[in-house]
Amino acid sequence: MDLFRTLPPARAPLAVPRLRRLLAAQIPADLADWLDLVALGTLLAYSWQEGPTALAFLMLAISLPYVVLGPAIGVVVDRADLRVLLVASNVFRALATAAFAIAPDLPILLTLVALKSSVDAVFTPAKQAAIPLLTPPDRLMAANGLSHTINQTTKVAGPALGGALMIAVEPTVVFFLNAGLSLVAAFLVLGLPSALRPLPDKSERAGFRSELRQGITHIRSRPVLATAILAMTIGFLVMFLYDGLIALLVKEVGYPSSMFGTAIAVLGAGGVVGALLLGQFGERRDPLVLMAFAGITSGILVATIGHVGRNDISMPLQLFLTTLFAVRIACAGLFVPYRTVLQRETPANLLGRVSAIGEAAIALATLAGPPLGAFLANEAGIASPFLLGGYLTALLGLVLLAVRHRIGQPDLK
C-alpha cells in the first residue's frame, strides 16, 4: 500500500497485483484482435480476391454480435464468476481464431468471425465489471486510463506488426499466432481470484428478461449514467462519420501517401498520451465535465481538419500531424471518463448488464456511422464528414455541459 501511495496517480493501479494481472492479460487479448483484423482483411482482399461487399460483411460479422447479443450477455456476466468468464472467453477466442485458418469459404469464415465476436462481447463487460472490484475507489480513472492506453497502443502496434507479418507469412500463420496470444491472456487471468463479488443464488434470480430490464431500469434511474451512455452513443455515431476517411483526406490535401501510416501512428500516440494524462490529473474531476470539454475541443480540431481538406485554410504537414495528435488526446477525455462513470454509478451486481447495454448502443452507432460518412463524402466532398462530424461533436460537448448543470453531482470518491 505504501508503494501505491508513492507512485504517480497514473501508475498507482499497477501497484495492485490483481489489477496488474488483469491489465497484463489485456495486452495479448487486444493485440490479437488487431492482428486478426489485418490478417482477415489480407485473406479476403489478396488471397481470396474478394471485393468491398465481403469486407463490409466482415465488419458486420465483427460488430453485430455486440448489438444483438450484448444486453443478454450482460445478464450472464452478472450471474457468473468473473474469473471463469475471463478465462473461458479467451480460450474460446483462441479456438475460433485457429478455426479461421481452415475455413474453406466466405460464409463459414464469417460465421466463425461472428462466433469469435460473440465471445468478445463476453470478455469486454466482464473486464469492465472486474476493474472496479480490483481497483481502489480513488484510482478508477487511472485504472481506466491504463486500460485505454493498452487499447490505443495495441491499435497502433497490432496493424503495424500485422502488416510486417503479412510480408513474411500467410494469414493462416497469423491466425495460429493470435490463438496463442488469446491462450496467454487466458493463462494470465487464471491467476485472478474466484468469487470477486457475491453471486446471486438461483432462488434469488428474477428470470432472464426481468434481470435484463433491471439493467435498463438502473440506467434510467441514474441521470449521470444515462447521460454518459447517450453522449457516447451519439459521439461514436458522429466520430465514425469521418474516422475511416483519414487516408482520403490526406490524399485530398496533397500530402504524400506515405503520410497515412504516420497519421495513424500519431493518432494512436495521442490516445495513449491523453489516457495517461487523465489517469494522472483527472481522478478528482467531474467525468461528465471532462467529457463535455473533450467533445468541444476534439470537435473544433476535427472541423479545422475539415476546413484544411476543403482548402479553406492551408496547414503545413507538421501542424496537420500535431492537430491529429491533439484530436486523440482530447478524444481520450470521452472514452476514459465514460467507463469511470459506468463503474461509479453502477453496483457490482449490475455492472455486466449496464456495460453490455452501453457496448451494444456504441456498436450500433459504429455500424451506422461509416455508411453515412461515405454517403456524405460522395455527395459533398471528402471534407464534409470532418466538418459535420467536428461541429456536431463540439455541439454535443456544449449540450453535455448544459445538461450537466441540470442533474446532480456524481460520486467523486
Beta strands, then each sheet from edge to edge (+ up, - down):
end
